[in-house]
Amino acid sequence: QWGMSALMTRINAMMFQALSGPVAAVAPMVALIGGALLSIVLGATLFALAALGNELGWRGYLLPRLMPLGRPAAYALVGVFWLVWALPLLYLAFSGLERTQDFWSILPRFAVMLLLLSVVLGEIQRRSAHVGLAAVGLGSFFAQAYEGVWQYLFPIPVEPWTGSFGVVAIAVWAALALFPVIIAGRTERESPATTQAAPET
């Protein structure tokens, strides 16, 4: 569905039923752009508020206590604990929809996605010292995953970690997760040398 055919077909069908004339011709594109903007606003507000309790526990309470182990270990452990906590909820959701087989097929990519999110959100919390910003990050992710236009662009694999789209999404999140960690590591390694090389005054 990279050509947005499913989404535009749905929007066109709805608009032609509700509207007529020139308005119906431009309404699909207005709905597409408006839906994208609305999902961004909802992610940073309503979804962020819903994610705040999650972030207070994982990034606000647990992550600082694991930081003495080092950032990679702390992020990985938080991600593993988060995954173990989420698995029963995810399984119940799939079993309620009678899609238990789908649960096992997406489990590996779901695990990778949570681990990458743990790194990204951990970096947000570490750099800003603000759990609320991590909640905005998580809220924005889930708003796009479940209420944004993406689930209509990719109607068969709804979850953002499934199908070909899931592979691309995981790759993008991996870049987001690893880039600041690598850059920060280089900066920390270079800063003592820079300090020593500075001439005394």
N, C-alpha and C positions, 0 to 999 in steps of 0.2 A: 504493500500500500504506500510505497514511497511517493507515488504520484498523487496522493490525497484523493483518489477516486471514491473510496468508500465514504469518506467524510463529506465530500462535496455532494455526493448522491443523496446522502441523508439530509443534508441541509437544504438542498434544492427541493426534495420531496416535502419537507416541512414548510418551507417558505411558500411554495406554490399553492399549498392547501390554505395557508393563512393570508397570503397577500396576492395581489394581482397588479398587472401593469408594469411600469418602469421600476417601481420599488422592488418588485420580486426579482428583477434582473441583478440588482446590486446587493440585495439582502444577503446572499450567501457569503460574499467576501466580507461584508460588515460583520456578520455573525462569526466568521473565522477569526478575524482580527480582534473583535470584542471578546470572544471566548478566551483567546490567548492572554489578553491583557487582564481579564477578570481572574484567570487562574493564577497569574502572578500576584495580583493584589490579595487574593484569598490565601495564597501560600505564605505571604509575609505577615498576615494578620490572623485569620481564623485558624488555619492549620498550624501556624506557629504557636498559638495559644494552646492548642490541643497537644502539641509536641513538647511543651514546656516541662510537664511532669516527667516525661521520658528523659529529657536532657538533664534535669536536676539530679536524677538518679545516676545515670551513666557518666556524663561529662562533669556534672557539678560535684558529685560525691565520690564516685569510684575512681575516676581517672586521676585526680590529684594524688590519691593514695598509692597508685601504681606507678607514678612518674619516677620515683627513685630507681625503678628497674630500667629506665631508659624509655625514650619515646616509642621506638618500634615495638618493644615488648608490651608497653602499657596500652598502646592502640590495639595491638593484636589480642591481648587478653580481654579488653573491654568488648571488642568485636565478637570474640568467642562467647563470652557470657551473654551478650545481647542476643546472639544467635540462639543459644540454648533456651533463653527466656522466650524468644519469639516463636520457636518451632511449634509448640503445642497450639498456640493461637492460630498460626498459619494452617496447621493440619486440620483443626476444627473448622476453619473457614472452607477449606477444600472439601472436607467430608460432608459438610452441610450442603454443598452444591453438588455432591455426588461426583466429585472430580479427584478422588484420591490418587488415581494414577498420574494425574497432572502434577500433584504435589511432589512425587518422587522424581519426576522428570525435571522439575525446575529447582530442586533442592540444591544441587551444586552451585548453580549460578546465583541463587538467592544468598547462599553463604558467602560467595565472593563479593556480592554487592554490599552486604552488611559490613564485611571487613573493610572494604574501601570507604564506605560511608563513615565507619568508625575513625579512619585516619583523617578524612576531610573535616569531619565535625570536631575531632580532637584538636586539629590544628587551628580551627576557628576559635575554639575555647581557649587554647593555650596562648595564642597571639593576642586575643582581645580581652582575656580574663573576664568574659561576659557570657554566661550560660544562655542568656536570651538570644544572642546572635547565633549560637549553635541551634537553638530552637527554630529560628527563622530559616536557617539552612535546611534543617530536616523538614520543616513545614513546607518549604518551597519544593523540595523533592517529592513529597507525597502528594502535594497539590497537582503537580504535573503528572505524576504516575496514575492518580485515580480520578482527578476531577478536571484535568487540563485537556487540551485538544489531542494529546498524544494517543490516548486510548481509542480515539476515533480514527486517527491516522493509521493505527495498527490494531484493527478490531479483533483479529484472531488471537494473537498473544497479548492479552491485556496487560499482564504484569511487565514492568519495564526490564526484567531480567530474563525474559523468554524470547525465543525465536532469534532471527538474524538481528533484529533491533537490539535485543539483549546483549549480544556480543559487542556491538558498536557502543552501547551505553556503558558497558563495563569497561571497555577500553578508554572511553572519555573520562570516566570517573577514576580510573587507574592513573591517568595522566594528571588529573587534578590532585589526586592523593599523593603521588610521588614527587611531583615537581617542587612544591614548597619544602618538602622534607629534604630533598637533595640540595636545593639552594641554601636552606638554613644550615645544613651540615657543612657545606663548603665555607659559608660565611664564618661559622664558629671556628673552623679549622684555620682559616686565614687571619682572623682577627688577632690572635696572640703574636703571630709573626709580624704583622703590621705594627703592633704596639712596640715590639722589641726593636724594629728597624727605625722607629721615629727618633730623630736626633734630640739629645738633651739640650735644654735651654738654661 
